[in-house]
């Protein structure tokens, strides 16, 4: 059904948000959450469909007529 399934572990920065690439100190920590992406083709050239199992919401947008989405997970 899905062409690609990928997941990323959750992480927080206790100190050092955006300082690691500026030679600053950082202290990241893993958390017990993760993000999972499941991707598949939808037979359209530019239509993107996204959904969240956490929020039970779906959104669509067109890459050729892209406008910022409302504030929230979909943005």
PDB file of N, H, CA, C and O in Angstrom:
ATOM      1  N   UNK A   1       0.821  -1.189   0.000  1.00  0.00           N
ATOM      2  CA  UNK A   1       0.000   0.000   0.000  1.00  0.00           C
ATOM      3  C   UNK A   1       0.869   1.258   0.000  1.00  0.00           C
ATOM      4  O   UNK A   1       0.668   2.125  -0.850  1.00  0.00           O
ATOM      5  N   UNK A   2       1.831   1.391   0.926  1.00  0.00           N
ATOM      6  H   UNK A   2       1.994   0.687   1.617  1.00  0.00           H
ATOM      7  CA  UNK A   2       2.696   2.564   0.983  1.00  0.00           C
ATOM      8  C   UNK A   2       4.005   2.274   0.279  1.00  0.00           C
ATOM      9  O   UNK A   2       4.532   1.165   0.359  1.00  0.00           O
ATOM     10  N   UNK A   3       4.527   3.277  -0.410  1.00  0.00           N
ATOM     11  H   UNK A   3       4.098   4.178  -0.474  1.00  0.00           H
ATOM     12  CA  UNK A   3       5.801   3.135  -1.102  1.00  0.00           C
ATOM     13  C   UNK A   3       6.978   3.316  -0.162  1.00  0.00           C
ATOM     14  O   UNK A   3       7.996   2.634  -0.279  1.00  0.00           O
ATOM     15  N   UNK A   4       6.823   4.253   0.779  1.00  0.00           N
ATOM     16  H   UNK A   4       5.997   4.807   0.874  1.00  0.00           H
ATOM     17  CA  UNK A   4       7.898   4.561   1.724  1.00  0.00           C
ATOM     18  C   UNK A   4       7.303   4.732   3.110  1.00  0.00           C
ATOM     19  O   UNK A   4       6.289   5.411   3.275  1.00  0.00           O
ATOM     20  N   UNK A   5       7.927   4.122   4.101  1.00  0.00           N
ATOM     21  H   UNK A   5       8.750   3.570   3.967  1.00  0.00           H
ATOM     22  CA  UNK A   5       7.570   4.350   5.499  1.00  0.00           C
ATOM     23  C   UNK A   5       8.861   4.703   6.227  1.00  0.00           C
ATOM     24  O   UNK A   5       9.838   3.955   6.179  1.00  0.00           O
ATOM     25  N   UNK A   6       8.854   5.847   6.898  1.00  0.00           N
ATOM     26  H   UNK A   6       8.061   6.455   6.936  1.00  0.00           H
ATOM     27  CA  UNK A   6      10.038   6.289   7.638  1.00  0.00           C
ATOM     28  C   UNK A   6       9.594   6.834   8.985  1.00  0.00           C
ATOM     29  O   UNK A   6       8.493   7.369   9.116  1.00  0.00           O
ATOM     30  N   UNK A   7      10.449   6.698   9.978  1.00  0.00           N
ATOM     31  H   UNK A   7      11.343   6.264   9.872  1.00  0.00           H
ATOM     32  CA  UNK A   7      10.132   7.267  11.287  1.00  0.00           C
ATOM     33  C   UNK A   7      11.354   7.947  11.874  1.00  0.00           C
ATOM     34  O   UNK A   7      12.494   7.590  11.579  1.00  0.00           O
ATOM     35  N   UNK A   8      11.085   8.927  12.706  1.00  0.00           N
ATOM     36  H   UNK A   8      10.159   9.216  12.946  1.00  0.00           H
ATOM     37  CA  UNK A   8      12.146   9.698  13.331  1.00  0.00           C
ATOM     38  C   UNK A   8      11.870   9.767  14.830  1.00  0.00           C
ATOM     39  O   UNK A   8      10.751  10.083  15.233  1.00  0.00           O
ATOM     40  N   UNK A   9      12.866   9.479  15.661  1.00  0.00           N
ATOM     41  H   UNK A   9      13.776   9.222  15.334  1.00  0.00           H
ATOM     42  CA  UNK A   9      12.636   9.552  17.105  1.00  0.00           C
ATOM     43  C   UNK A   9      12.458  10.989  17.570  1.00  0.00           C
ATOM     44  O   UNK A   9      12.986  11.921  16.964  1.00  0.00           O
ATOM     45  N   UNK A  10      11.714  11.156  18.644  1.00  0.00           N
ATOM     46  H   UNK A  10      11.285  10.399  19.137  1.00  0.00           H
ATOM     47  CA  UNK A  10      11.514  12.480  19.225  1.00  0.00           C
ATOM     48  C   UNK A  10      12.761  12.948  19.938  1.00  0.00           C
ATOM     49  O   UNK A  10      13.538  12.141  20.449  1.00  0.00           O
ATOM     50  N   UNK A  11      12.950  14.256  19.972  1.00  0.00           N
ATOM     51  H   UNK A  11      12.319  14.912  19.557  1.00  0.00           H
ATOM     52  CA  UNK A  11      14.130  14.835  20.600  1.00  0.00           C
ATOM     53  C   UNK A  11      13.781  16.234  21.087  1.00  0.00           C
ATOM     54  O   UNK A  11      13.006  16.953  20.456  1.00  0.00           O
ATOM     55  N   UNK A  12      14.354  16.598  22.199  1.00  0.00           N
ATOM     56  H   UNK A  12      14.983  16.013  22.712  1.00  0.00           H
ATOM     57  CA  UNK A  12      14.229  17.958  22.699  1.00  0.00           C
ATOM     58  C   UNK A  12      15.626  18.518  22.909  1.00  0.00           C
ATOM     59  O   UNK A  12      16.576  17.764  23.123  1.00  0.00           O
ATOM     60  N   UNK A  13      15.754  19.821  22.848  1.00  0.00           N
ATOM     61  H   UNK A  13      14.983  20.434  22.674  1.00  0.00           H
ATOM     62  CA  UNK A  13      17.012  20.485  23.171  1.00  0.00           C
ATOM     63  C   UNK A  13      16.835  21.159  24.518  1.00  0.00           C
ATOM     64  O   UNK A  13      16.107  22.144  24.642  1.00  0.00           O
ATOM     65  N   UNK A  14      17.496  20.627  25.510  1.00  0.00           N
ATOM     66  H   UNK A  14      18.087  19.827  25.409  1.00  0.00           H
ATOM     67  CA  UNK A  14      17.403  21.206  26.852  1.00  0.00           C
ATOM     68  C   UNK A  14      18.095  22.560  26.871  1.00  0.00           C
ATOM     69  O   UNK A  14      17.580  23.518  27.446  1.00  0.00           O
ATOM     70  N   UNK A  15      19.260  22.638  26.244  1.00  0.00           N
ATOM     71  H   UNK A  15      19.679  21.859  25.777  1.00  0.00           H
ATOM     72  CA  UNK A  15      19.905  23.933  25.985  1.00  0.00           C
ATOM     73  C   UNK A  15      20.432  23.881  24.562  1.00  0.00           C
ATOM     74  O   UNK A  15      20.674  22.799  24.026  1.00  0.00           O
ATOM     75  N   UNK A  16      20.609  25.027  23.956  1.00  0.00           N
ATOM     76  H   UNK A  16      20.412  25.906  24.391  1.00  0.00           H
ATOM     77  CA  UNK A  16      21.297  25.081  22.674  1.00  0.00           C
ATOM     78  C   UNK A  16      20.432  25.064  21.448  1.00  0.00           C
ATOM     79  O   UNK A  16      20.883  24.601  20.400  1.00  0.00           O
ATOM     80  N   UNK A  17      19.215  25.544  21.521  1.00  0.00           N
ATOM     81  H   UNK A  17      18.849  25.921  22.372  1.00  0.00           H
ATOM     82  CA  UNK A  17      18.386  25.595  20.314  1.00  0.00           C
ATOM     83  C   UNK A  17      19.070  26.485  19.268  1.00  0.00           C
ATOM     84  O   UNK A  17      19.296  27.669  19.518  1.00  0.00           O
ATOM     85  N   UNK A  18      19.391  25.934  18.129  1.00  0.00           N
ATOM     86  H   UNK A  18      19.207  24.972  17.926  1.00  0.00           H
ATOM     87  CA  UNK A  18      20.025  26.635  17.006  1.00  0.00           C
ATOM     88  C   UNK A  18      21.426  27.163  17.325  1.00  0.00           C
ATOM     89  O   UNK A  18      21.886  28.099  16.672  1.00  0.00           O
ATOM     90  N   UNK A  19      22.097  26.595  18.293  1.00  0.00           N
ATOM     91  H   UNK A  19      21.723  25.834  18.823  1.00  0.00           H
ATOM     92  CA  UNK A  19      23.468  27.045  18.554  1.00  0.00           C
ATOM     93  C   UNK A  19      24.496  26.033  18.060  1.00  0.00           C
ATOM     94  O   UNK A  19      25.668  26.381  17.913  1.00  0.00           O
ATOM     95  N   UNK A  20      24.095  24.803  17.802  1.00  0.00           N
ATOM     96  H   UNK A  20      23.143  24.521  17.921  1.00  0.00           H
ATOM     97  CA  UNK A  20      25.067  23.781  17.416  1.00  0.00           C
ATOM     98  C   UNK A  20      25.788  24.132  16.119  1.00  0.00           C
ATOM     99  O   UNK A  20      26.971  23.820  15.985  1.00  0.00           O
ATOM    100  N   UNK A  21      25.126  24.763  15.172  1.00  0.00           N
ATOM    101  H   UNK A  21      24.165  25.017  15.282  1.00  0.00           H
ATOM    102  CA  UNK A  21      25.795  25.129  13.925  1.00  0.00           C
ATOM    103  C   UNK A  21      26.460  26.506  14.011  1.00  0.00           C
ATOM    104  O   UNK A  21      27.004  27.001  13.023  1.00  0.00           O
ATOM    105  N   UNK A  22      26.414  27.111  15.185  1.00  0.00           N
ATOM    106  H   UNK A  22      25.973  26.708  15.987  1.00  0.00           H
ATOM    107  CA  UNK A  22      27.122  28.375  15.434  1.00  0.00           C
ATOM    108  C   UNK A  22      28.205  28.194  16.492  1.00  0.00           C
ATOM    109  O   UNK A  22      28.583  29.148  17.172  1.00  0.00           O
ATOM    110  N   UNK A  23      28.700  26.972  16.629  1.00  0.00           N
ATOM    111  H   UNK A  23      28.393  26.197  16.077  1.00  0.00           H
ATOM    112  CA  UNK A  23      29.762  26.617  17.564  1.00  0.00           C
ATOM    113  C   UNK A  23      29.382  26.833  19.027  1.00  0.00           C
ATOM    114  O   UNK A  23      30.249  27.091  19.863  1.00  0.00           O
ATOM    115  N   UNK A  24      28.088  26.730  19.339  1.00  0.00           N
ATOM    116  H   UNK A  24      27.384  26.520  18.660  1.00  0.00           H
ATOM    117  CA  UNK A  24      27.635  26.860  20.715  1.00  0.00           C
ATOM    118  C   UNK A  24      27.460  25.504  21.373  1.00  0.00           C
ATOM    119  O   UNK A  24      27.621  24.471  20.724  1.00  0.00           O
ATOM    120  N   UNK A  25      27.136  25.501  22.641  1.00  0.00           N
ATOM    121  H   UNK A  25      27.005  26.340  23.168  1.00  0.00           H
ATOM    122  CA  UNK A  25      26.928  24.266  23.388  1.00  0.00           C
ATOM    123  C   UNK A  25      25.500  23.776  23.204  1.00  0.00           C
ATOM    124  O   UNK A  25      24.573  24.576  23.080  1.00  0.00           O
ATOM    125  N   UNK A  26      25.326  22.465  23.188  1.00  0.00           N
ATOM    126  H   UNK A  26      26.079  21.815  23.289  1.00  0.00           H
ATOM    127  CA  UNK A  26      23.998  21.871  23.061  1.00  0.00           C
ATOM    128  C   UNK A  26      23.849  20.732  24.052  1.00  0.00           C
ATOM    129  O   UNK A  26      24.834  20.131  24.481  1.00  0.00           O
ATOM    130  N   UNK A  27      22.614  20.444  24.409  1.00  0.00           N
ATOM    131  H   UNK A  27      21.814  20.932  24.061  1.00  0.00           H
ATOM    132  CA  UNK A  27      22.309  19.307  25.256  1.00  0.00           C
ATOM    133  C   UNK A  27      20.972  18.713  24.803  1.00  0.00           C
ATOM    134  O   UNK A  27      19.933  18.969  25.412  1.00  0.00           O
ATOM    135  N   UNK A  28      21.009  17.911  23.720  1.00  0.00           N
ATOM    136  H   UNK A  28      21.853  17.703  23.225  1.00  0.00           H
ATOM    137  CA  UNK A  28      19.781  17.275  23.257  1.00  0.00           C
ATOM    138  C   UNK A  28      19.470  16.034  24.084  1.00  0.00           C
ATOM    139  O   UNK A  28      20.360  15.446  24.699  1.00  0.00           O
ATOM    140  N   UNK A  29      18.211  15.646  24.092  1.00  0.00           N
ATOM    141  H   UNK A  29      17.488  16.124  23.592  1.00  0.00           H
ATOM    142  CA  UNK A  29      17.794  14.435  24.798  1.00  0.00           C
ATOM    143  C   UNK A  29      16.688  13.761  24.008  1.00  0.00           C
ATOM    144  O   UNK A  29      15.827  14.428  23.433  1.00  0.00           O
ATOM    145  N   UNK A  30      16.714  12.449  23.983  1.00  0.00           N
ATOM    146  H   UNK A  30      17.413  11.907  24.449  1.00  0.00           H
ATOM    147  CA  UNK A  30      15.659  11.680  23.322  1.00  0.00           C
ATOM    148  C   UNK A  30      14.420  11.644  24.211  1.00  0.00           C
ATOM    149  O   UNK A  30      14.519  11.649  25.438  1.00  0.00           O
ATOM    150  N   UNK A  31      13.244  11.608  23.566  1.00  0.00           N
ATOM    151  H   UNK A  31      13.164  11.604  22.569  1.00  0.00           H
ATOM    152  CA  UNK A  31      11.991  11.457  24.303  1.00  0.00           C
ATOM    153  C   UNK A  31      11.238  10.266  23.725  1.00  0.00           C
ATOM    154  O   UNK A  31      11.592   9.764  22.658  1.00  0.00           O
ATOM    155  N   UNK A  32      10.217   9.820  24.412  1.00  0.00           N
ATOM    156  H   UNK A  32       9.929  10.228  25.279  1.00  0.00           H
ATOM    157  CA  UNK A  32       9.518   8.597  24.013  1.00  0.00           C
ATOM    158  C   UNK A  32       8.402   8.845  22.986  1.00  0.00           C
ATOM    159  O   UNK A  32       7.378   8.163  23.005  1.00  0.00           O
ATOM    160  N   UNK A  33       8.599   9.807  22.105  1.00  0.00           N
ATOM    161  H   UNK A  33       9.431  10.362  22.089  1.00  0.00           H
ATOM    162  CA  UNK A  33       7.646  10.082  21.036  1.00  0.00           C
ATOM    163  C   UNK A  33       8.380   9.940  19.709  1.00  0.00           C
ATOM    164  O   UNK A  33       9.611   9.928  19.675  1.00  0.00           O
ATOM    165  N   UNK A  34       7.628   9.834  18.619  1.00  0.00           N
ATOM    166  H   UNK A  34       6.628   9.844  18.647  1.00  0.00           H
ATOM    167  CA  UNK A  34       8.249   9.742  17.307  1.00  0.00           C
ATOM    168  C   UNK A  34       7.295  10.272  16.251  1.00  0.00           C
ATOM    169  O   UNK A  34       6.091  10.393  16.480  1.00  0.00           O
ATOM    170  N   UNK A  35       7.852  10.583  15.101  1.00  0.00           N
ATOM    171  H   UNK A  35       8.830  10.484  14.916  1.00  0.00           H
ATOM    172  CA  UNK A  35       7.078  10.998  13.940  1.00  0.00           C
ATOM    173  C   UNK A  35       7.214   9.906  12.901  1.00  0.00           C
ATOM    174  O   UNK A  35       8.318   9.442  12.615  1.00  0.00           O
ATOM    175  N   UNK A  36       6.084   9.494  12.334  1.00  0.00           N
ATOM    176  H   UNK A  36       5.187   9.871  12.567  1.00  0.00           H
ATOM    177  CA  UNK A  36       6.086   8.461  11.306  1.00  0.00           C
ATOM    178  C   UNK A  36       5.516   9.051  10.018  1.00  0.00           C
ATOM    179  O   UNK A  36       4.448   9.663  10.027  1.00  0.00           O
ATOM    180  N   UNK A  37       6.234   8.864   8.916  1.00  0.00           N
ATOM    181  H   UNK A  37       7.102   8.367   8.909  1.00  0.00           H
ATOM    182  CA  UNK A  37       5.779   9.291   7.601  1.00  0.00           C
ATOM    183  C   UNK A  37       5.453   8.053   6.787  1.00  0.00           C
ATOM    184  O   UNK A  37       6.237   7.105   6.742  1.00  0.00           O
ATOM    185  N   UNK A  38       4.306   8.063   6.150  1.00  0.00           N
ATOM    186  H   UNK A  38       3.669   8.833   6.187  1.00  0.00           H
ATOM    187  CA  UNK A  38       3.917   7.005   5.220  1.00  0.00           C
ATOM    188  C   UNK A  38       3.562   7.682   3.916  1.00  0.00           C
ATOM    189  O   UNK A  38       2.630   8.484   3.860  1.00  0.00           O
ATOM    190  N   UNK A  39       4.296   7.364   2.873  1.00  0.00           N
ATOM    191  H   UNK A  39       5.054   6.712   2.918  1.00  0.00           H
ATOM    192  CA  UNK A  39       4.131   8.058   1.595  1.00  0.00           C
ATOM    193  C   UNK A  39       3.750   7.092   0.486  1.00  0.00           C
ATOM    194  O   UNK A  39       4.185   5.940   0.460  1.00  0.00           O
ATOM    195  N   UNK A  40       2.920   7.593  -0.437  1.00  0.00           N
ATOM    196  H   UNK A  40       2.567   8.528  -0.416  1.00  0.00           H
ATOM    197  CA  UNK A  40       2.585   6.833  -1.635  1.00  0.00           C
ATOM    198  C   UNK A  40       2.184   7.807  -2.738  1.00  0.00           C
ATOM    199  O   UNK A  40       1.767   8.933  -2.464  1.00  0.00           O
ATOM    200  N   UNK A  41       2.313   7.369  -3.971  1.00  0.00           N
ATOM    201  H   UNK A  41       2.651   6.455  -4.193  1.00  0.00           H
ATOM    202  CA  UNK A  41       1.897   8.185  -5.106  1.00  0.00           C
ATOM    203  C   UNK A  41       0.381   8.278  -5.124  1.00  0.00           C
ATOM    204  O   UNK A  41      -0.309   7.355  -4.691  1.00  0.00           O
ATOM    205  N   UNK A  42      -0.143   9.407  -5.633  1.00  0.00           N
ATOM    206  H   UNK A  42       0.418  10.156  -5.985  1.00  0.00           H
ATOM    207  CA  UNK A  42      -1.586   9.557  -5.702  1.00  0.00           C
ATOM    208  C   UNK A  42      -2.079   9.804  -7.124  1.00  0.00           C
ATOM    209  O   UNK A  42      -3.228  10.204  -7.313  1.00  0.00           O
ATOM    210  N   UNK A  43      -1.244   9.575  -8.116  1.00  0.00           N
ATOM    211  H   UNK A  43      -0.310   9.250  -7.963  1.00  0.00           H
ATOM    212  CA  UNK A  43      -1.607   9.683  -9.530  1.00  0.00           C
ATOM    213  C   UNK A  43      -1.997  11.091  -9.960  1.00  0.00           C
ATOM    214  O   UNK A  43      -2.727  11.255 -10.937  1.00  0.00           O
ATOM    215  N   UNK A  44      -1.528  12.099  -9.254  1.00  0.00           N
ATOM    216  H   UNK A  44      -0.934  11.966  -8.460  1.00  0.00           H
ATOM    217  CA  UNK A  44      -1.704  13.482  -9.690  1.00  0.00           C
ATOM    218  C   UNK A  44      -0.325  14.114  -9.783  1.00  0.00           C
ATOM    219  O   UNK A  44       0.621  13.679  -9.125  1.00  0.00           O
ATOM    220  N   UNK A  45      -0.227  15.142 -10.606  1.00  0.00           N
ATOM    221  H   UNK A  45      -0.995  15.495 -11.140  1.00  0.00           H
ATOM    222  CA  UNK A  45       1.072  15.781 -10.797  1.00  0.00           C
ATOM    223  C   UNK A  45       1.437  16.723  -9.659  1.00  0.00           C
ATOM    224  O   UNK A  45       2.615  16.872  -9.336  1.00  0.00           O
ATOM    225  N   UNK A  46       0.434  17.368  -9.041  1.00  0.00           N
ATOM    226  H   UNK A  46      -0.523  17.248  -9.303  1.00  0.00           H
ATOM    227  CA  UNK A  46       0.777  18.389  -8.063  1.00  0.00           C
ATOM    228  C   UNK A  46      -0.084  18.388  -6.801  1.00  0.00           C
ATOM    229  O   UNK A  46       0.162  19.188  -5.898  1.00  0.00           O
ATOM    230  N   UNK A  47      -1.073  17.523  -6.714  1.00  0.00           N
ATOM    231  H   UNK A  47      -1.273  16.873  -7.447  1.00  0.00           H
ATOM    232  CA  UNK A  47      -1.957  17.480  -5.542  1.00  0.00           C
ATOM    233  C   UNK A  47      -1.285  16.731  -4.392  1.00  0.00           C
ATOM    234  O   UNK A  47      -0.836  15.598  -4.561  1.00  0.00           O
ATOM    235  N   UNK A  48      -1.220  17.368  -3.225  1.00  0.00           N
ATOM    236  H   UNK A  48      -1.586  18.289  -3.088  1.00  0.00           H
ATOM    237  CA  UNK A  48      -0.645  16.753  -2.029  1.00  0.00           C
ATOM    238  C   UNK A  48      -1.766  16.565  -1.011  1.00  0.00           C
ATOM    239  O   UNK A  48      -2.535  17.490  -0.750  1.00  0.00           O
ATOM    240  N   UNK A  49      -1.854  15.388  -0.450  1.00  0.00           N
ATOM    241  H   UNK A  49      -1.229  14.636  -0.663  1.00  0.00           H
ATOM    242  CA  UNK A  49      -2.826  15.074   0.595  1.00  0.00           C
ATOM    243  C   UNK A  49      -2.047  14.680   1.845  1.00  0.00           C
ATOM    244  O   UNK A  49      -1.186  13.802   1.790  1.00  0.00           O
ATOM    245  N   UNK A  50      -2.342  15.318   2.960  1.00  0.00           N
ATOM    246  H   UNK A  50      -3.042  16.031   3.005  1.00  0.00           H
ATOM    247  CA  UNK A  50      -1.687  14.972   4.212  1.00  0.00           C
ATOM    248  C   UNK A  50      -2.750  14.689   5.263  1.00  0.00           C
ATOM    249  O   UNK A  50      -3.843  15.254   5.226  1.00  0.00           O
ATOM    250  N   UNK A  51      -2.417  13.811   6.198  1.00  0.00           N
ATOM    251  H   UNK A  51      -1.529  13.352   6.228  1.00  0.00           H
ATOM    252  CA  UNK A  51      -3.362  13.511   7.275  1.00  0.00           C
ATOM    253  C   UNK A  51      -2.595  13.226   8.554  1.00  0.00           C
ATOM    254  O   UNK A  51      -1.413  12.883   8.529  1.00  0.00           O
ATOM    255  N   UNK A  52      -3.289  13.374   9.667  1.00  0.00           N
ATOM    256  H   UNK A  52      -4.249  13.652   9.687  1.00  0.00           H
ATOM    257  CA  UNK A  52      -2.697  13.140  10.977  1.00  0.00           C
ATOM    258  C   UNK A  52      -3.574  12.159  11.738  1.00  0.00           C
ATOM    259  O   UNK A  52      -4.773  12.387  11.901  1.00  0.00           O
ATOM    260  N   UNK A  53      -2.983  11.078  12.200  1.00  0.00           N
ATOM    261  H   UNK A  53      -2.009  10.893  12.068  1.00  0.00           H
ATOM    262  CA  UNK A  53      -3.737  10.155  13.050  1.00  0.00           C
ATOM    263  C   UNK A  53      -3.878  10.713  14.466  1.00  0.00           C
ATOM    264  O   UNK A  53      -4.825  10.374  15.175  1.00  0.00           O
ATOM    265  N   UNK A  54      -2.949  11.559  14.872  1.00  0.00           N
ATOM    266  H   UNK A  54      -2.180  11.835  14.296  1.00  0.00           H
ATOM    267  CA  UNK A  54      -3.030  12.183  16.196  1.00  0.00           C
ATOM    268  C   UNK A  54      -4.194  13.155  16.274  1.00  0.00           C
ATOM    269  O   UNK A  54      -4.951  13.144  17.245  1.00  0.00           O
ATOM    270  N   UNK A  55      -4.342  14.003  15.250  1.00  0.00           N
ATOM    271  H   UNK A  55      -3.728  14.012  14.461  1.00  0.00           H
ATOM    272  CA  UNK A  55      -5.379  15.043  15.261  1.00  0.00           C
ATOM    273  C   UNK A  55      -6.633  14.650  14.485  1.00  0.00           C
ATOM    274  O   UNK A  55      -7.615  15.392  14.492  1.00  0.00           O
ATOM    275  N   UNK A  56      -6.618  13.502  13.820  1.00  0.00           N
ATOM    276  H   UNK A  56      -5.820  12.899  13.814  1.00  0.00           H
ATOM    277  CA  UNK A  56      -7.764  13.037  13.037  1.00  0.00           C
ATOM    278  C   UNK A  56      -8.212  14.092  12.028  1.00  0.00           C
ATOM    279  O   UNK A  56      -9.400  14.388  11.908  1.00  0.00           O
ATOM    280  N   UNK A  57      -7.232  14.658  11.299  1.00  0.00           N
ATOM    281  H   UNK A  57      -6.267  14.418  11.397  1.00  0.00           H
ATOM    282  CA  UNK A  57      -7.506  15.689  10.307  1.00  0.00           C
ATOM    283  C   UNK A  57      -6.815  15.356   8.990  1.00  0.00           C
ATOM    284  O   UNK A  57      -5.799  14.662   8.948  1.00  0.00           O
ATOM    285  N   UNK A  58      -7.409  15.880   7.910  1.00  0.00           N
ATOM    286  H   UNK A  58      -8.235  16.444   7.944  1.00  0.00           H
ATOM    287  CA  UNK A  58      -6.827  15.741   6.573  1.00  0.00           C
ATOM    288  C   UNK A  58      -6.760  17.124   5.928  1.00  0.00           C
ATOM    289  O   UNK A  58      -7.625  17.970   6.157  1.00  0.00           O
ATOM    290  N   UNK A  59      -5.733  17.340   5.127  1.00  0.00           N
ATOM    291  H   UNK A  59      -5.030  16.652   4.941  1.00  0.00           H
ATOM    292  CA  UNK A  59      -5.585  18.598   4.400  1.00  0.00           C
ATOM    293  C   UNK A  59      -5.077  18.296   3.000  1.00  0.00           C
ATOM    294  O   UNK A  59      -4.385  17.302   2.780  1.00  0.00           O
ATOM    295  N   UNK A  60      -5.426  19.159   2.060  1.00  0.00           N
ATOM    296  H   UNK A  60      -5.988  19.967   2.239  1.00  0.00           H
ATOM    297  CA  UNK A  60      -4.954  19.044   0.685  1.00  0.00           C
ATOM    298  C   UNK A  60      -4.390  20.383   0.237  1.00  0.00           C
ATOM    299  O   UNK A  60      -4.850  21.442   0.664  1.00  0.00           O
ATOM    300  N   UNK A  61      -3.395  20.320  -0.625  1.00  0.00           N
ATOM    301  H   UNK A  61      -3.021  19.460  -0.973  1.00  0.00           H
ATOM    302  CA  UNK A  61      -2.898  21.534  -1.268  1.00  0.00           C
ATOM    303  C   UNK A  61      -2.273  21.178  -2.598  1.00  0.00           C
ATOM    304  O   UNK A  61      -1.896  20.031  -2.838  1.00  0.00           O
ATOM    305  N   UNK A  62      -2.168  22.166  -3.454  1.00  0.00           N
ATOM    306  H   UNK A  62      -2.474  23.098  -3.260  1.00  0.00           H
ATOM    307  CA  UNK A  62      -1.634  22.000  -4.795  1.00  0.00           C
ATOM    308  C   UNK A  62      -0.278  22.692  -4.860  1.00  0.00           C
ATOM    309  O   UNK A  62      -0.170  23.876  -4.539  1.00  0.00           O
ATOM    310  N   UNK A  63       0.738  21.976  -5.267  1.00  0.00           N
ATOM    311  H   UNK A  63       0.650  21.015  -5.528  1.00  0.00           H
ATOM    312  CA  UNK A  63       2.082  22.548  -5.344  1.00  0.00           C
ATOM    313  C   UNK A  63       2.186  23.675  -6.369  1.00  0.00           C
ATOM    314  O   UNK A  63       3.056  24.539  -6.251  1.00  0.00           O
ATOM    315  N   UNK A  64       1.320  23.676  -7.362  1.00  0.00           N
ATOM    316  H   UNK A  64       0.614  22.974  -7.458  1.00  0.00           H
ATOM    317  CA  UNK A  64       1.356  24.723  -8.376  1.00  0.00           C
ATOM    318  C   UNK A  64       0.633  25.991  -7.942  1.00  0.00           C
ATOM    319  O   UNK A  64       0.821  27.050  -8.540  1.00  0.00           O
ATOM    320  N   UNK A  65      -0.187  25.889  -6.911  1.00  0.00           N
ATOM    321  H   UNK A  65      -0.340  25.028  -6.425  1.00  0.00           H
ATOM    322  CA  UNK A  65      -0.927  27.042  -6.386  1.00  0.00           C
ATOM    323  C   UNK A  65      -0.705  27.142  -4.884  1.00  0.00           C
ATOM    324  O   UNK A  65      -1.639  27.395  -4.122  1.00  0.00           O
ATOM    325  N   UNK A  66       0.536  26.943  -4.469  1.00  0.00           N
ATOM    326  H   UNK A  66       1.295  26.738  -5.087  1.00  0.00           H
ATOM    327  CA  UNK A  66       0.824  26.834  -3.046  1.00  0.00           C
ATOM    328  C   UNK A  66       0.656  28.152  -2.310  1.00  0.00           C
ATOM    329  O   UNK A  66       1.149  29.192  -2.747  1.00  0.00           O
ATOM    330  N   UNK A  67      -0.044  28.094  -1.195  1.00  0.00           N
ATOM    331  H   UNK A  67      -0.445  27.249  -0.840  1.00  0.00           H
ATOM    332  CA  UNK A  67      -0.185  29.208  -0.267  1.00  0.00           C
ATOM    333  C   UNK A  67       0.050  28.634   1.130  1.00  0.00           C
ATOM    334  O   UNK A  67      -0.230  27.459   1.369  1.00  0.00           O
ATOM    335  N   UNK A  68       0.554  29.442   2.043  1.00  0.00           N
ATOM    336  H   UNK A  68       0.781  30.396   1.849  1.00  0.00           H
ATOM    337  CA  UNK A  68       0.766  28.930   3.396  1.00  0.00           C
ATOM    338  C   UNK A  68      -0.518  28.349   3.992  1.00  0.00           C
ATOM    339  O   UNK A  68      -1.600  28.906   3.810  1.00  0.00           O
ATOM    340  N   UNK A  69      -0.394  27.256   4.685  1.00  0.00           N
ATOM    341  H   UNK A  69       0.485  26.803   4.832  1.00  0.00           H
ATOM    342  CA  UNK A  69      -1.531  26.625   5.340  1.00  0.00           C
ATOM    343  C   UNK A  69      -1.782  27.303   6.676  1.00  0.00           C
ATOM    344  O   UNK A  69      -0.910  28.012   7.178  1.00  0.00           O
ATOM    345  N   UNK A  70      -2.962  27.100   7.265  1.00  0.00           N
ATOM    346  H   UNK A  70      -3.670  26.525   6.858  1.00  0.00           H
ATOM    347  CA  UNK A  70      -3.231  27.692   8.578  1.00  0.00           C
ATOM    348  C   UNK A  70      -2.217  27.213   9.628  1.00  0.00           C
ATOM    349  O   UNK A  70      -1.569  26.183   9.444  1.00  0.00           O
ATOM    350  N   UNK A  71      -2.089  27.952  10.707  1.00  0.00           N
ATOM    351  H   UNK A  71      -2.615  28.789  10.856  1.00  0.00           H
ATOM    352  CA  UNK A  71      -1.189  27.521  11.784  1.00  0.00           C
ATOM    353  C   UNK A  71      -1.648  26.173  12.307  1.00  0.00           C
ATOM    354  O   UNK A  71      -2.847  25.915  12.417  1.00  0.00           O
ATOM    355  N   UNK A  72      -0.702  25.326  12.625  1.00  0.00           N
ATOM    356  H   UNK A  72       0.272  25.536  12.535  1.00  0.00           H
ATOM    357  CA  UNK A  72      -1.011  24.004  13.145  1.00  0.00           C
ATOM    358  C   UNK A  72      -0.052  22.984  12.599  1.00  0.00           C
ATOM    359  O   UNK A  72       0.930  23.340  11.947  1.00  0.00           O
ATOM    360  N   UNK A  73      -0.315  21.734  12.851  1.00  0.00           N
ATOM    361  H   UNK A  73      -1.113  21.445  13.380  1.00  0.00           H
ATOM    362  CA  UNK A  73       0.590  20.651  12.448  1.00  0.00           C
ATOM    363  C   UNK A  73       0.795  20.611  10.931  1.00  0.00           C
ATOM    364  O   UNK A  73       1.883  20.268  10.469  1.00  0.00           O
ATOM    365  N   UNK A  74      -0.214  20.951  10.165  1.00  0.00           N
ATOM    366  H   UNK A  74      -1.098  21.230  10.540  1.00  0.00           H
ATOM    367  CA  UNK A  74      -0.131  20.849   8.704  1.00  0.00           C
ATOM    368  C   UNK A  74       0.772  21.916   8.092  1.00  0.00           C
ATOM    369  O   UNK A  74       1.213  21.768   6.952  1.00  0.00           O
ATOM    370  N   UNK A  75       1.048  22.963   8.813  1.00  0.00           N
ATOM    371  H   UNK A  75       0.690  23.084   9.739  1.00  0.00           H
ATOM    372  CA  UNK A  75       1.905  24.024   8.294  1.00  0.00           C
ATOM    373  C   UNK A  75       3.352  23.608   8.419  1.00  0.00           C
ATOM    374  O   UNK A  75       4.246  24.363   8.037  1.00  0.00           O
TER     375      UNK A  75
END
